[in-house]
Amino acid sequence: LRLRPDRVAMQDATAQMAMLQFISSGLPKVAVPSTIHCDHLIQAQIEGNKDLARAKDLNKEVYNFLATSGAKYGVGFWKPGSGIIHQIILENYAFPGLLMVGTDSHTPNGGGLGGLCIGVGGADAVDVMADIPWELKCPKVIGVKLTGELSGWTSPKDVILKLAGILTVKGGTMSIIEYFGPGVDSISCTGMGTICNMGAELGATTSVFPFNQRMADYLTATERQAIADEAAKYKDSLLSPDAGCKYDQVVEIDLSTLEPHVNGPFTPDLATPISQLGDAAKKNSWPLEVKDGLIGSCTNSSYEDMSRVASLMKQALAKGLKSKGTFYITPGSEQIRATIERDGLADTMREFGGIVLANACGPCIGQWDRQNVKKGEKNTIVTSYNRNFTGRNDANPATHCFVTSPEMTVALTLAGSLDFNPMRDSLKCPDGSDLKLAEPYGDGLPVRGFDPGEDTYQAPPEDGSKVTVDVSPTSDRLQLLSPFDKWIGTDLTDMRILIKVKGKCTTDHISAAGPWLKYRGHLENISNNLLITAINSENEEMNKVKNQDTGSYGGVPEVARQYKESGVNWVVFGDENYGEGSSREHAALEPRFLGGRAIIVKSFARIHETNLKKQGMLPLTFSNKADYDLVRPDDKVSIHGLESFAPGTQLKCVLSHSDGSSDTILLDHTFNDQQIDWFKAGSALNRMKEVAASS
């Protein structure tokens, strides 16, 4: 498909590289409405106000770059403290029928308002901003029929937690998930956003709900009544599933019998009903004690979420109970923060023992200066976030993170144990009595309307041509980009294997977040985190690979640089669903920058495969997955067939073993003609410049 999205949204960690690429394009102004959202660079350390002030100081150079480049090229700028990109989009920009791309994997959150909102890498965003048709392989459509209705402890989050258990982390790959059925109307608009948001964990291209009254109510509450009225005219003809439509797959979930779920640890598709959690924890030796509870993030920070958890906290406080573990609250936006402060919900949370953090991503993406456990210490945290890969939240690979609803997060943190089911068990109170928590309840939308809070938006000027964008050549945070080299015109031969990755390899493994986020605008510096937490199949270790030319061991980025400096091309071999998770294109830029030529795996996650193509890499898959086992760490690798590289035509790979023997295997690819031109030019950006120069 060649599509023309209506809008582009970028969070600050990915916007740096996207704007650097747009500057490299030489274009004067973006072609579609676009915004930058400052949410990823604020570390949770003390509490919201202090953490925000510290972030503004530490990231002054980056924020200035984003603000001035936004002003110069026509991009709106949401300042630090405004909130998380997806909540801001829902409150201000999403609407039924919207087609939007965003440089964050959880962009599909906008499906809660009936939009097709798709996560992409920065190079894809640059295409859209440059008025180039955006390419997407036509996805399948998975239909999820919802019957019954939500009630009691079951929340919208449980729909996607259940579905993750059914479809797994790759079951939605190359598919749009469309929800339908009579159960839809029992879910709030923000609840639908939660479900669509976490569809990214299934590998889905995006997720969407049909337009209904719950969306209209939310549009009205966020001062967009006219959009609701217009959408109502097209409810049946355009904004609902066609009668008798055929889905590629149908999953049915009965909301009336759906039990609350807790997913994890270490993967978001390990789904456990709350009634089985305690037994599962004991059987698998998961730490029972809940050290910390964390609610909020882009997935679950709506007013409804906050009001429902406050109802539980009030019950506990009335009996003298508070959170046993440390408890953190992340408001999704300045509007949510201001509204829960006005309505007293934030005070209830603080009284419960909660710490209200800044309106930002915080611990959900690893921006958390956690002090209550040592690295390597086995422990459990429970969150209402969307992702729980190893080490994601606190950089501790021994932290067992479980994702669940905000309500269940509160209940488990209140009890201090995974072996607690609030639907069945009671809590001991200080006066010796027992407290059986009543079912959570709360308003879907604030009765008194939203309080917008502080105005944190900077609109671009009508003419930004006079605005200066400074990037210091001595900066360690920002670096202007140099074009990647073109394809040499012949087959790629005698390449070394940098690493043969074993098992799960997400974009967190390829390019870690947390403390590395500060280098997202400096390709040379951030490349020092390439694959440092991936497991090397040779020795089962992280960040220890052999330089096959010298015989010495070093870190993955270190050996990659050694090969590059010696003029040696290299490849990476990997397992299933390689590159799942975040949309970060740094996971594609870094191997390209350090001299990589091909990534050869059993299967790819969609966004990462596209990002690799955009940067002139060869993302290839084993025609026979068993051939992964033929690969030896000291092989020399040659890829043949590039001189006649064409869509649908396999490439040959020769593995020359050190004992003099060899294996020839077949590799598949999904390149089309335009993408082959990207490869030959060295990158999509190089190709864009070639086309512009010839026109």
C-alpha positions as CSV (number, residue, x, y, z in Angstrom):
1,L,0.0,0.0,0.0
2,R,1.2,3.5,-0.7
3,L,-0.6,5.7,1.9
4,R,-0.9,9.4,2.7
5,P,-1.2,9.7,6.5
6,D,-2.9,12.8,7.9
7,R,-0.5,13.5,10.7
8,V,2.9,12.6,12.3
9,A,3.7,12.4,16.0
10,M,7.2,12.0,17.5
11,Q,8.4,11.5,21.1
12,D,11.5,13.3,22.0
13,A,13.8,10.3,22.1
14,T,13.0,9.3,18.5
15,A,12.3,12.9,17.3
16,Q,16.0,13.8,17.6
17,M,17.0,11.3,14.9
18,A,13.9,12.0,12.8
19,M,14.5,15.7,12.8
20,L,18.3,15.2,12.1
21,Q,17.2,13.1,9.1
22,F,14.6,15.7,8.0
23,I,17.3,18.4,8.2
24,S,19.6,16.2,6.0
25,S,16.8,16.0,3.4
26,G,17.2,19.7,2.6
27,L,13.4,20.3,2.6
28,P,12.2,23.7,4.0
29,K,9.0,22.6,5.9
30,V,7.0,19.5,6.8
31,A,4.1,18.7,4.4
32,V,1.7,17.4,7.0
33,P,0.7,18.5,10.6
34,S,3.4,17.1,12.9
35,T,4.2,17.4,16.6
36,I,7.1,16.6,19.0
37,H,6.3,15.4,22.5
38,C,8.9,15.7,25.4
39,D,8.2,12.6,27.5
40,H,11.1,10.1,27.3
41,L,14.0,12.0,28.9
42,I,12.6,12.7,32.4
43,Q,14.0,10.3,35.0
44,A,11.9,9.3,38.0
45,Q,14.1,10.0,41.0
46,I,12.3,11.9,43.8
47,E,8.9,13.3,42.7
48,G,7.3,15.0,39.8
49,N,8.2,18.7,40.2
50,K,11.9,18.0,41.2
51,D,12.4,15.4,38.6
52,L,11.0,17.7,35.9
53,A,13.3,20.6,36.9
54,R,16.3,18.3,36.9
55,A,15.3,16.9,33.4
56,K,14.9,20.4,32.0
57,D,18.4,21.3,33.2
58,L,20.1,18.0,32.1
59,N,18.4,18.0,28.7
60,K,18.5,21.7,27.9
61,E,20.5,21.2,24.7
62,V,18.2,18.5,23.3
63,Y,15.0,20.4,24.2
64,N,16.4,23.5,22.6
65,F,17.3,21.5,19.4
66,L,13.8,20.0,19.3
67,A,12.0,23.4,20.0
68,T,14.1,25.3,17.4
69,S,14.0,22.6,14.7
70,G,10.3,22.3,15.3
71,A,9.8,26.1,14.9
72,K,12.0,26.2,11.7
73,Y,10.4,23.3,9.9
74,G,6.8,23.8,11.0
75,V,6.5,21.1,13.8
76,G,4.5,21.7,17.0
77,F,6.4,21.3,20.2
78,W,4.9,19.9,23.5
79,K,7.3,21.0,26.2
80,P,8.6,18.7,29.0
81,G,5.9,18.2,31.6
82,S,3.1,18.3,29.0
83,G,2.6,14.5,29.2
84,I,3.0,11.3,27.4
85,I,2.7,11.5,23.6
86,H,-0.2,9.0,23.3
87,Q,-2.3,10.6,26.0
88,I,-1.7,14.0,24.3
89,I,-2.7,12.6,21.0
90,L,-5.9,11.1,22.4
91,E,-6.8,14.4,24.1
92,N,-6.1,16.7,21.2
93,Y,-5.5,15.1,17.8
94,A,-7.0,11.6,17.4
95,F,-10.4,11.3,15.8
96,P,-12.5,8.6,14.1
97,G,-11.1,7.9,10.7
98,L,-7.6,9.4,11.3
99,L,-4.6,7.8,9.6
100,M,-1.5,8.8,11.6
101,V,2.1,7.5,12.0
102,G,4.1,8.0,15.2
103,T,7.7,7.3,16.0
104,D,6.7,5.1,19.0
105,S,5.4,1.5,19.0
106,H,2.4,2.4,21.2
107,T,1.0,4.9,18.7
108,P,-2.0,2.5,18.2
109,N,-3.4,4.0,21.4
110,G,-5.3,6.4,19.1
111,G,-7.4,3.4,18.0
112,G,-9.4,4.1,21.1
113,L,-10.9,7.0,19.3
114,G,-11.4,5.1,16.0
115,G,-8.2,6.2,14.3
116,L,-5.7,4.0,12.4
117,C,-2.5,5.1,14.3
118,I,0.6,3.1,13.4
119,G,4.0,3.0,15.0
120,V,7.0,3.6,12.7
121,G,10.7,4.4,12.7
122,G,11.9,7.9,12.2
123,A,12.8,7.4,8.6
124,D,9.2,6.5,7.8
125,A,8.1,9.6,9.6
126,V,10.5,11.7,7.5
127,D,8.9,10.2,4.3
128,V,5.5,11.4,5.5
129,M,6.8,14.8,6.5
130,A,8.5,15.0,3.1
131,D,5.2,14.3,1.2
132,I,6.4,10.9,0.0
133,P,3.8,8.1,0.0
134,W,4.3,5.9,3.0
135,E,4.7,2.2,2.1
136,L,3.0,-0.5,4.1
137,K,2.6,-4.2,3.2
138,C,-1.2,-4.7,3.2
139,P,-1.9,-6.3,6.6
140,K,-4.3,-9.0,7.4
141,V,-7.2,-8.2,9.8
142,I,-7.8,-10.2,13.0
143,G,-11.3,-9.7,14.3
144,V,-11.9,-9.8,18.1
145,K,-15.5,-10.2,18.9
146,L,-16.4,-8.9,22.4
147,T,-19.6,-10.2,24.0
148,G,-21.0,-9.6,27.5
149,E,-20.0,-6.6,29.5
150,L,-17.2,-5.6,31.9
151,S,-18.0,-5.4,35.6
152,G,-16.4,-5.7,39.0
153,W,-12.6,-6.2,39.1
154,T,-12.4,-6.9,35.4
155,S,-11.0,-3.9,33.5
156,P,-10.3,-3.0,29.8
157,K,-6.7,-4.0,30.4
158,D,-7.8,-7.6,31.0
159,V,-9.1,-7.8,27.4
160,I,-5.6,-7.2,26.0
161,L,-3.9,-9.3,28.7
162,K,-6.1,-12.2,27.8
163,L,-5.6,-11.6,24.1
164,A,-1.8,-11.5,24.5
165,G,-2.0,-15.0,26.1
166,I,-4.0,-16.2,23.1
167,L,-2.1,-14.6,20.2
168,T,1.4,-14.4,21.8
169,V,4.0,-11.6,21.1
170,K,4.1,-12.4,17.4
171,G,0.5,-13.5,16.7
172,G,-0.5,-10.0,15.5
173,T,2.4,-9.5,13.2
174,M,1.4,-8.0,9.8
175,S,-2.2,-7.7,11.1
176,I,-4.6,-5.0,12.2
177,I,-6.7,-6.0,15.2
178,E,-10.3,-4.9,14.8
179,Y,-12.7,-5.1,17.8
180,F,-16.4,-5.6,17.3
181,G,-19.5,-7.0,18.9
182,P,-22.0,-6.1,21.6
183,G,-19.4,-6.0,24.3
184,V,-17.6,-2.9,22.8
185,D,-20.1,-0.5,24.3
186,S,-19.3,-1.5,27.9
187,I,-15.7,-0.2,27.5
188,S,-14.9,3.5,27.9
189,C,-13.1,5.4,25.2
190,T,-9.9,5.6,27.2
191,G,-10.3,1.9,28.0
192,M,-10.4,1.2,24.3
193,G,-7.2,3.2,24.0
194,T,-5.6,1.0,26.6
195,I,-6.5,-2.1,24.6
196,C,-5.2,-0.7,21.4
197,N,-2.1,0.6,23.0
198,M,-0.9,-2.8,24.2
199,G,-1.8,-4.4,20.9
200,A,1.8,-3.4,20.1
201,E,2.9,-6.3,22.4
202,L,1.3,-8.7,20.0
203,G,3.2,-7.3,17.0
204,A,0.1,-5.9,15.5
205,T,0.4,-3.1,12.9
206,T,-2.3,-1.3,14.8
207,S,-5.7,-1.9,16.5
208,V,-9.0,-0.1,16.2
209,F,-12.5,0.1,17.6
210,P,-15.7,1.2,15.8
211,F,-17.0,4.6,16.5
212,N,-19.6,4.6,19.2
213,Q,-21.2,6.8,21.9
214,R,-18.3,6.3,24.3
215,M,-16.0,8.0,21.8
216,A,-18.5,10.8,21.2
217,D,-18.7,11.4,25.0
218,Y,-14.9,11.6,25.2
219,L,-14.7,14.0,22.2
220,T,-17.3,16.2,23.9
221,A,-15.4,16.1,27.2
222,T,-12.2,17.2,25.4
223,E,-14.0,20.1,23.7
224,R,-14.4,18.5,20.2
225,Q,-18.1,18.1,20.0
226,A,-18.1,19.1,16.3
227,I,-15.9,16.2,15.5
228,A,-18.3,13.8,17.3
229,D,-21.2,15.2,15.4
230,E,-19.4,14.8,12.1
231,A,-18.3,11.3,12.9
232,A,-21.9,10.3,13.8
233,K,-22.9,11.0,10.1
234,Y,-20.5,8.3,9.0
235,K,-20.9,5.8,11.8
236,D,-22.4,3.0,9.8
237,S,-21.0,3.7,6.4
238,L,-17.3,4.2,7.2
239,L,-16.6,3.9,11.0
240,S,-18.0,0.4,11.7
241,P,-17.2,-3.0,10.4
242,D,-19.1,-3.8,7.2
243,A,-22.0,-6.2,7.5
244,G,-20.8,-9.8,6.7
245,C,-17.1,-8.8,6.5
246,K,-14.6,-11.7,6.6
247,Y,-11.7,-11.6,9.0
248,D,-8.5,-13.6,8.5
249,Q,-8.9,-14.9,12.0
250,V,-11.6,-14.4,14.7
251,V,-11.1,-14.5,18.5
252,E,-14.1,-14.3,20.8
253,I,-13.8,-13.0,24.4
254,D,-16.8,-13.0,26.8
255,L,-16.4,-9.9,29.0
256,S,-18.9,-11.2,31.5
257,T,-16.8,-14.2,32.3
258,L,-13.4,-12.6,31.7
259,E,-11.2,-12.9,34.8
260,P,-8.6,-10.3,35.8
261,H,-5.2,-11.3,34.5
262,V,-1.5,-10.7,35.5
263,N,1.0,-11.1,32.7
264,G,4.7,-11.9,33.1
265,P,7.4,-12.0,34.1
266,F,9.9,-11.1,31.3
267,T,7.3,-11.3,28.5
268,P,3.9,-9.7,28.1
269,D,2.2,-12.8,26.7
270,L,2.6,-15.1,29.7
271,A,-1.0,-14.6,30.9
272,T,-2.2,-15.8,34.3
273,P,-5.7,-15.4,35.7
274,I,-5.6,-13.8,39.2
275,S,-7.1,-17.0,40.7
276,Q,-4.0,-18.9,39.6
277,L,-1.3,-16.3,40.2
278,G,-0.2,-17.4,43.7
279,D,0.1,-21.0,42.7
280,A,2.0,-20.1,39.5
281,A,4.4,-17.9,41.4
282,K,5.2,-20.7,43.9
283,K,5.6,-23.3,41.2
284,N,8.0,-21.1,39.2
285,S,9.8,-19.6,42.2
286,W,8.8,-16.1,41.3
287,P,9.5,-13.8,44.3
288,L,6.1,-13.5,46.1
289,E,6.9,-10.2,47.9
290,V,5.7,-7.2,45.8
291,K,8.5,-4.6,46.3
292,D,7.0,-1.8,44.2
293,G,3.8,-1.0,42.5
294,L,3.6,1.4,39.6
295,I,0.5,2.8,37.8
296,G,0.0,5.2,35.0
297,S,2.1,5.4,31.8
298,C,0.6,5.8,28.3
299,T,-1.4,2.6,28.8
300,N,-3.3,3.3,31.9
301,S,-3.4,6.9,33.1
302,S,-6.9,8.0,32.3
303,Y,-9.2,9.7,34.7
304,E,-11.2,6.5,34.9
305,D,-8.1,4.5,35.9
306,M,-7.2,7.1,38.5
307,S,-10.7,7.3,40.0
308,R,-11.1,3.5,40.2
309,V,-7.8,3.0,42.0
310,A,-8.7,5.9,44.4
311,S,-11.8,4.0,45.4
312,L,-9.7,1.1,46.5
313,M,-7.2,3.3,48.3
314,K,-10.0,5.0,50.3
315,Q,-11.2,1.6,51.5
316,A,-7.8,0.7,52.7
317,L,-7.1,4.1,54.4
318,A,-10.4,4.0,56.2
319,K,-9.1,0.8,57.9
320,G,-5.6,2.1,58.6
321,L,-3.9,0.3,55.7
322,K,-1.4,1.7,53.2
323,S,0.8,0.3,50.4
324,K,3.3,-2.3,51.7
325,G,5.6,-1.7,48.7
326,T,6.8,1.6,47.3
327,F,4.0,3.0,45.1
328,Y,4.4,5.3,42.1
329,I,1.8,7.2,40.0
330,T,2.6,8.5,36.6
331,P,-0.1,10.9,35.2
332,G,-0.4,10.6,31.5
333,S,-0.7,14.3,30.8
334,E,-0.8,17.7,32.4
335,Q,-4.6,17.7,32.0
336,I,-4.9,14.4,33.9
337,R,-2.5,15.6,36.6
338,A,-4.3,18.9,37.1
339,T,-7.7,17.2,37.2
340,I,-6.7,14.5,39.7
341,E,-5.1,17.2,41.9
342,R,-8.3,19.4,41.7
343,D,-10.6,16.4,42.5
344,G,-8.5,15.2,45.5
345,L,-7.5,11.9,43.9
346,A,-3.8,12.8,44.0
347,D,-4.1,13.5,47.7
348,T,-5.6,10.1,48.3
349,M,-2.8,8.5,46.4
350,R,-0.2,10.3,48.5
351,E,-1.9,9.4,51.7
352,F,-1.9,5.8,50.6
353,G,1.9,6.1,50.4
354,G,2.2,7.0,46.7
355,I,4.7,9.2,45.0
356,V,3.2,11.3,42.1
357,L,5.9,11.4,39.3
358,A,6.2,13.8,36.4
359,N,3.8,13.7,33.5
360,A,6.2,11.4,31.5
361,C,7.1,7.9,30.6
362,G,9.4,7.4,33.6
363,P,9.9,3.8,34.9
364,C,7.9,2.3,32.1
365,I,10.8,2.9,29.7
366,G,13.6,2.5,32.2
367,Q,13.8,6.1,33.3
368,W,13.9,5.2,37.0
369,D,16.6,5.8,39.5
370,R,15.6,2.8,41.6
371,Q,17.4,2.5,45.0
372,N,15.6,-0.2,47.0
373,V,17.2,-3.2,45.3
374,K,20.7,-4.0,44.2
375,K,21.5,-5.0,40.7
376,G,21.1,-8.8,40.4
377,E,18.8,-9.0,43.4
378,K,15.8,-11.2,42.6
379,N,12.6,-9.2,43.3
380,T,9.0,-8.6,42.0
381,I,7.3,-5.4,40.8
382,V,3.8,-5.0,39.6
383,T,2.8,-2.3,37.1
384,S,-0.1,-1.2,34.9
385,Y,2.4,-0.7,32.1
386,N,2.5,-2.5,28.7
387,R,5.9,-4.0,28.4
388,N,8.0,-6.1,30.8
389,F,11.1,-7.4,29.0
390,T,14.1,-8.3,31.1
391,G,15.7,-5.3,32.8
392,R,13.3,-2.9,31.0
393,N,12.1,-0.9,34.0
394,D,15.2,-0.7,36.3
395,A,18.1,-2.3,34.3
396,N,18.1,-5.2,36.8
397,P,17.8,-8.5,34.9
398,A,16.6,-10.2,38.1
399,T,13.6,-7.9,38.5
400,H,10.4,-9.9,37.8
401,C,7.9,-7.4,36.3
402,F,4.3,-8.3,36.0
403,V,1.8,-6.1,34.0
404,T,-1.8,-5.9,35.0
405,S,-4.6,-3.4,35.5
406,P,-4.2,-0.4,37.8
407,E,-6.8,-1.8,40.1
408,M,-4.9,-5.1,40.5
409,T,-1.6,-3.3,40.8
410,V,-3.1,-1.4,43.8
411,A,-4.5,-4.6,45.3
412,L,-1.3,-6.6,45.0
413,T,0.9,-3.7,46.3
414,L,-1.5,-3.2,49.2
415,A,-1.2,-6.9,50.1
416,G,2.5,-6.9,49.4
417,S,2.3,-10.4,47.8
418,L,1.5,-12.1,44.5
419,D,-0.3,-14.7,46.6
420,F,-3.4,-12.4,47.0
421,N,-6.6,-12.5,45.1
422,P,-8.8,-9.5,46.1
423,M,-11.9,-11.3,44.7
424,R,-11.4,-14.0,47.3
425,D,-9.0,-13.0,50.1
426,S,-9.1,-10.4,52.9
427,L,-6.5,-8.1,54.4
428,K,-5.6,-8.0,58.1
429,C,-6.2,-4.5,59.5
430,P,-4.3,-2.8,62.4
431,D,-7.4,-3.2,64.6
432,G,-7.4,-7.0,64.1
433,S,-10.4,-6.9,61.7
434,D,-10.4,-8.2,58.1
435,L,-11.0,-6.1,55.1
436,K,-12.5,-7.6,52.0
437,L,-12.1,-5.0,49.3
438,A,-15.3,-3.9,47.5
439,E,-15.2,-3.9,43.7
440,P,-13.5,-0.8,42.3
441,Y,-15.6,2.0,40.8
442,G,-15.1,5.4,39.4
443,D,-16.2,8.0,36.9
444,G,-15.2,7.4,33.3
445,L,-15.0,11.1,32.7
446,P,-14.7,13.9,35.4
447,V,-18.1,15.2,36.4
448,R,-16.7,18.8,36.6
449,G,-14.9,18.4,33.3
450,F,-11.2,18.4,32.7
451,D,-8.8,21.0,34.2
452,P,-6.3,21.7,31.3
453,G,-3.6,22.7,33.8
454,E,-0.6,24.6,32.6
455,D,-0.3,25.5,28.8
456,T,2.8,23.6,27.6
457,Y,2.4,23.8,23.8
458,Q,4.5,25.8,21.5
459,A,2.9,26.3,18.0
460,P,5.3,26.7,15.1
461,P,5.5,30.2,13.6
462,E,3.9,30.8,10.2
463,D,7.4,31.4,8.8
464,G,10.2,29.6,10.5
465,S,12.9,30.3,7.9
466,K,14.8,32.8,10.1
467,V,14.9,30.4,13.1
468,T,18.5,29.1,13.7
469,V,19.0,25.4,14.7
470,D,22.3,24.9,16.4
471,V,24.1,21.5,16.7
472,S,27.6,21.9,18.3
473,P,30.3,19.8,16.8
474,T,31.6,19.1,20.3
475,S,28.2,18.0,21.7
476,D,28.0,14.5,23.2
477,R,24.2,14.5,22.9
478,L,23.6,15.6,19.3
479,Q,25.4,14.9,16.0
480,L,24.6,15.8,12.4
481,L,24.3,12.8,10.2
482,S,26.7,11.8,7.4
483,P,25.3,9.7,4.5
484,F,25.9,5.9,4.7
485,D,28.0,4.4,1.9
486,K,26.3,3.0,-1.2
487,W,26.1,-0.7,-2.1
488,I,29.4,-1.7,-3.8
489,G,27.6,-3.2,-6.8
490,T,28.6,-6.8,-6.2
491,D,27.8,-9.7,-3.9
492,L,28.9,-9.3,-0.3
493,T,31.6,-11.9,0.5
494,D,33.8,-13.0,3.4
495,M,31.8,-11.2,6.0
496,R,32.4,-12.0,9.7
497,I,29.7,-12.9,12.2
498,L,29.5,-10.3,14.9
499,I,27.2,-12.3,17.1
500,K,24.8,-15.2,16.7
501,V,22.0,-14.2,19.0
502,K,20.2,-16.9,21.0
503,G,16.5,-16.5,22.0
504,K,14.4,-13.4,22.5
505,C,16.1,-10.3,21.0
506,T,13.9,-7.1,21.3
507,T,14.9,-3.6,20.4
508,D,15.7,-3.2,24.1
509,H,18.4,-5.9,23.6
510,I,19.6,-4.3,20.4
511,S,19.6,-0.7,21.6
512,A,18.9,-0.3,25.3
513,A,16.9,2.6,26.7
514,G,17.2,3.9,30.3
515,P,20.5,5.8,30.7
516,W,21.2,5.5,27.0
517,L,18.2,7.7,26.1
518,K,20.4,10.8,26.4
519,Y,22.4,9.8,23.4
520,R,19.5,9.2,21.0
521,G,20.6,12.3,19.0
522,H,24.2,11.2,18.7
523,L,24.6,8.1,16.6
524,E,28.3,7.6,17.3
525,N,27.8,7.6,21.1
526,I,24.6,5.6,21.3
527,S,26.2,2.9,19.1
528,N,28.1,1.9,22.1
529,N,25.0,0.0,23.4
530,L,24.6,-2.2,20.3
531,L,23.3,-5.7,21.4
532,I,25.0,-5.4,24.8
533,T,22.2,-7.4,26.5
534,A,21.7,-10.0,23.7
535,I,22.7,-13.6,24.5
536,N,25.7,-14.9,22.5
537,S,24.9,-18.5,21.5
538,E,28.7,-19.3,21.5
539,N,29.1,-18.8,25.3
540,E,25.6,-17.9,26.7
541,E,26.9,-14.6,27.8
542,M,26.0,-11.0,27.3
543,N,28.3,-8.5,25.6
544,K,31.2,-10.9,25.1
545,V,32.0,-11.8,21.5
546,K,35.2,-13.0,19.8
547,N,37.0,-11.0,17.2
548,Q,37.6,-13.8,14.8
549,D,40.5,-12.0,13.1
550,T,42.5,-11.3,16.3
551,G,41.2,-14.1,18.5
552,S,40.5,-11.7,21.4
553,Y,37.1,-11.2,23.1
554,G,35.4,-7.9,23.7
555,G,32.0,-6.2,24.0
556,V,29.7,-6.3,20.9
557,P,30.1,-2.6,20.0
558,E,33.9,-2.8,20.6
559,V,34.4,-5.8,18.2
560,A,32.0,-4.2,15.6
561,R,34.2,-1.1,15.6
562,Q,37.3,-3.2,15.3
563,Y,35.9,-4.9,12.2
564,K,34.8,-1.6,10.7
565,E,38.2,0.0,11.3
566,S,39.8,-3.0,9.6
567,G,37.4,-2.8,6.6
568,V,35.7,-6.0,7.5
569,N,31.9,-6.2,6.8
570,W,29.9,-8.2,9.3
571,V,26.5,-9.8,9.8
572,V,24.2,-10.8,12.8
573,F,22.3,-14.0,13.0
574,G,19.2,-14.2,15.2
575,D,16.1,-16.1,16.3
576,E,12.3,-15.6,16.1
577,N,10.5,-12.3,16.1
578,Y,13.8,-10.4,16.1
579,G,13.4,-6.7,16.9
580,E,10.0,-7.0,18.7
581,G,9.1,-4.1,21.0
582,S,9.8,-0.5,20.6
583,S,9.9,1.3,17.2
584,R,13.3,2.8,18.0
585,E,15.2,3.0,14.7
586,H,18.5,3.3,16.5
587,A,18.3,-0.5,16.6
588,A,18.7,-0.3,12.8
589,L,21.0,2.8,12.6
590,E,23.6,1.4,15.0
591,P,24.5,-1.8,13.2
592,R,24.6,0.1,9.9
593,F,26.9,2.8,11.4
594,L,29.2,0.2,12.9
595,G,29.7,-1.6,9.6
596,G,27.0,-4.2,9.5
597,R,25.5,-5.4,6.2
598,A,22.9,-8.0,7.0
599,I,20.7,-9.3,9.8
600,I,19.7,-12.9,9.1
601,V,17.1,-14.4,11.4
602,K,14.2,-16.9,11.6
603,S,11.6,-14.1,11.6
604,F,11.3,-10.3,12.1
605,A,9.0,-7.9,13.9
606,R,7.4,-5.6,11.4
607,I,8.7,-2.2,12.4
608,H,12.3,-3.3,12.9
609,E,12.4,-5.1,9.5
610,T,11.3,-1.8,7.8
611,N,13.8,0.3,9.8
612,L,16.7,-1.9,8.7
613,K,15.6,-1.6,5.0
614,K,15.4,2.2,5.4
615,Q,19.0,2.4,6.6
616,G,20.4,0.3,3.7
617,M,20.7,-3.0,5.7
618,L,19.6,-6.4,4.4
619,P,17.0,-7.9,6.7
620,L,16.9,-11.6,5.6
621,T,15.2,-14.7,6.9
622,F,16.1,-18.4,6.7
623,S,14.1,-20.2,4.1
624,N,14.6,-23.2,6.3
625,K,14.6,-22.1,9.9
626,A,16.7,-25.2,10.9
627,D,19.6,-23.6,9.0
628,Y,20.1,-21.4,12.0
629,D,21.8,-24.5,13.5
630,L,24.3,-24.7,10.6
631,V,25.8,-21.3,11.5
632,R,29.1,-21.4,13.5
633,P,30.6,-18.3,15.2
634,D,33.8,-18.4,13.2
635,D,32.2,-18.8,9.8
636,K,32.9,-16.4,6.9
637,V,29.6,-15.4,5.3
638,S,28.9,-14.6,1.7
639,I,25.6,-13.4,0.2
640,H,25.1,-14.2,-3.5
641,G,22.4,-12.9,-5.9
642,L,22.6,-9.2,-5.1
643,E,23.6,-8.2,-8.7
644,S,20.2,-9.6,-9.8
645,F,18.4,-8.6,-6.5
646,A,14.6,-8.6,-7.2
647,P,11.3,-8.9,-5.3
648,G,10.4,-12.5,-4.5
649,T,13.7,-13.9,-5.6
650,Q,15.7,-15.8,-2.9
651,L,19.3,-15.0,-2.1
652,K,22.0,-17.6,-1.5
653,C,24.2,-17.6,1.6
654,V,27.4,-19.5,1.8
655,L,28.7,-20.3,5.2
656,S,32.4,-21.1,4.9
657,H,33.5,-23.0,8.0
658,S,37.0,-22.8,9.5
659,D,37.5,-26.5,8.9
660,G,37.4,-25.9,5.1
661,S,33.8,-27.2,4.7
662,S,30.9,-25.1,3.7
663,D,27.1,-25.0,3.7
664,T,24.9,-23.1,1.2
665,I,21.5,-22.0,2.4
666,L,18.6,-20.0,0.9
667,L,17.5,-16.7,2.4
668,D,14.1,-15.0,1.9
669,H,13.3,-11.3,1.9
670,T,10.4,-9.0,1.6
671,F,12.0,-6.2,-0.4
672,N,10.0,-4.5,-3.2
673,D,11.5,-2.5,-6.1
674,Q,11.6,0.8,-4.2
675,Q,13.2,-0.8,-1.1
676,I,15.8,-2.4,-3.3
677,D,16.6,1.1,-4.6
678,W,17.1,2.1,-0.9
679,F,19.6,-0.7,-0.5
680,K,21.5,0.2,-3.6
681,A,21.6,3.9,-2.7
682,G,22.8,3.1,0.9
683,S,19.6,4.2,2.6
684,A,16.1,5.6,2.0
685,L,17.4,9.1,2.7
686,N,20.2,8.8,0.2
687,R,17.6,7.6,-2.4
688,M,15.3,10.5,-1.6
689,K,18.2,12.9,-2.3
690,E,19.0,11.1,-5.6
691,V,15.5,11.4,-6.8
692,A,15.3,15.1,-5.8
693,A,18.6,15.8,-7.6
694,S,17.4,14.2,-10.8
695,S,14.0,16.0,-10.9
